[in-house]
Amino acid sequence: MHFIWFLIVGAVVGLLGRLLHPGRDPMGLLLTLAIGIVSMLVAALISSGWLAFIIGVIVAVILVALVGRFAGRRGSLARA
């Protein structure tokens, strides 16, 4: 049950990360879920409780920005 709860919270964190990042994000739902789960893993290593949730959202925004930047470069190279 803890694993399922972690997936749900990870999805929420990933969606919040995409929501708080301005601009378009070239990623689907599975990548958003993966970003949220990775963010929560990083946050769980740093802290616990609500502070971990807030840290997870901040990490998710950073990861969404990084994925968007690298996916944008890859897409522009494929079009050229």
Residue, then its C-alpha position, 0 to 999 in steps of 0.5 A: m500500500h505504501f508503494i501505491w501511495f508513493l506512486i500517487v504522490g509522485a504523480v501529483v508532484g510531477l503534475l505540480g512541477r509541470l504546472l509551475h514550470p512556464g511554457r510548453d513541456p514536450m512530455g507525456l503522462l508517463l514521463t511526468l509520473a517518472i519525474g514525480i517519482v524521482s523527485m519524491l525519491v530525492a526529497a525523501l532522502i533529504s527530508s520527510g513529511w510536508l517539507a519533503f513534498i515541497i522539496g519534491v515539487i521544487v525538484a520536479v520543476i527543475l527536472v521538468a525544465l531540464v527535460g524540456r530544454f534537452a528535448g527541445r534541442r533534440g527535436s530542433l536537431a531532428r527537424a533541421 
